[in-house]
C-alpha cells in the first residue's frame, strides 16, 4: 500500500485503499518535488515573471489577496506553495510558471554558435489568419481556410469561437480549417479566459454587431506593449450604431440597427486592427462605406480579398482609401488561402544574418519587405531574389530569397517604422539583433509602442551593447561578441524571438524560459530552425 505524504492523507485517500488515481499521483509527485531546491527555482521563476510584467511585489500581493511579505518569502524559496497558488500566480502574471498534464513546451535550451544552411518555406500570416477567423462570423455558410498557422493565437480564437457555438475542425491532415457557424451564437457562453489572452478578440466587435443588438467581450490581452487604446475602434464603429461601455473587465456593446454612416469614415489611427474592424462592420452594412486613413498592410489586404470571396466588393485595396459595397446577408461556402507572413520572413532573414549563414527563404511576400530589404542592402547584405510568382490567393507577390554571410555596417539613417509601404512596425525589433551584428552605431526609434524598445535591452545579457535613450529609442553598437545566458522570455512576441536569434549566435548553451509568447505567433519555430542546423531543445522544469 502507498504511504501518502501528500495533503490528501486520510481515510478517503486512494493510497490507503491501494489505488493510484491520477489526482493522487499528482499530489504525491508535487509533495516529493517540494524540496528546498525546487522552492528556490520556482521562486526565481515567479520573481522573473513578475519583473518582466513590470510589477512590484506589492502589486502581485494585491492581485493574489495576500501580503507583500508572503510574496517575498515565495520568491526567496522560503515558503511552501501549492499547485493552486502557482496556478493563481501564473494567471495573474499571464505566465506559465509550472506545466502539468500537457505536452506544450515551456522553455528552450539553445546550443549556439552553429551555422544554418538549406531552405525554408515561410508559413501563412498569423495576423491574416486571426482576422479571417473573426471575419468567418460574417458568413452563415461554410468557410474553409487553407494552411492556417497552428499557433497559440489561432488556438485562443478557436476556443472562443467554439465556446459560442461555432464548429471549427482541422481537415486535410490538419493543414486546413473548416468553420461552420450556428444559426444563433451563444454569446453568453463565451470563453472569457481564452479571449483575454489575445488582443485579436477586439475584432469580434465588427462582425458581432450584425448578429445581435447587445453583447459583451472581455478586455483584449496579448503582448505586453504598454498602453494601447481601443478608442480608434470605438470612433470607427460608432458610425454603424455601435455604442460601447467599458466596465468590470468587459466591453458592453449595444447596437442601433437603424444607424448608417452619413459621410466617409476617417480613422483617427491608421492601425491594422482598426481598419479590419471597420471593414468587418462595413461588409454587412447595406450600402456603400468609404474608409479613409485606412491601413493598407498585408493582413488588411488579405481580409479584403476574403471579403470579395464573400461577395463584398472592396475598391482601393492597397491604398489608404477603401470603398466597401456591403451585403446585408452573406451565406456562401467559401474556400480561401491566406498569404505568407512577411514578419516571419523577416525573422528568418535575421536568423541568417546573426548566425552568418547562407539560407534560402522561400515564399517571401516581397511587396511587404521591400523597404526592409533596401535598408539591409544599404548596410551591405549579400542576397539574391528569385523571379516573382503568386501566392495561393492569386494576388500577393512572392519571391525566394537567398541570404549569404555579409559584413554589415550601420545604416546612415535611424531605423523607424511607418505605415505600409514603410518599414513594418513588427519588423523593427529584428533590426536590433542585425544592428548588433553590424559595424557602427544604429539608432532604433520604436515610436508606436510604449514598452517594446525597453525589451530590446535584454540583448545586453547576451553581450550586445544596447543603450536605452528613452522608452522609445535605443542605441545599438556593433559588432557583438555574443555570449550565452539564461533568461526569461520578454512578454512581447517579436523581442522574444530576437532574444532567441541572439542565443543561436552565441557560443555555448543558453536557456530561454517561459516561451508561450513565441508560440503565440510562430508554428514549430524551434523544430523548423533545427532542420536548418540549429540546436534548440524544448523542456519543462516540472
Secondary structure, 3 states (H helix, E strand, C coil): CCCCCCCCCCCCCHHHHCCCCHHHHHHHHHHHHCCHHHHHHHHHHHHHHHHHHCCCHHHHHHHHCCCHHHHHHHHCCCCCCCHHHHHHHHHHHCCCCCCCCCCCCCEEEEEECCCCCCEEECCECHHHHHHHHHHHHHCCCEEEEECCCCCHHHHHHHHHHHHCCCEEEEECCCCEEEEECCCCCCHHHCCHHHHHCCHHHHHHHHHHCCCCCEEEEECCCCCCCCCCCCHHHHHHHHHHCEEEEEECCEEEEEECCCCCCCCCEECCCCCHHHHHHHHHHHHCCCCEEEEECCCCCHHHHHHHHHHHHCCCEEECCCCCEEEEECCCCCCCCEEEECCECHHHHHHHHHHHHHCCCCEEEEEECHHHCHHHHHHHHHHCCEEEECCCEECCCCCCEEEEEEEECCCCECCCCCEECCCCCCCCHHHCCHHHHHHHCCEEEEEEECCCCCCHHHHHHHHHHHCCEEEEEECCEEEEEECCCCECCEEECCCCHHHHHHHHHHHHHCEEEEEEECCHHHHHHCCCHHHHHHCCCCCEEEECCC
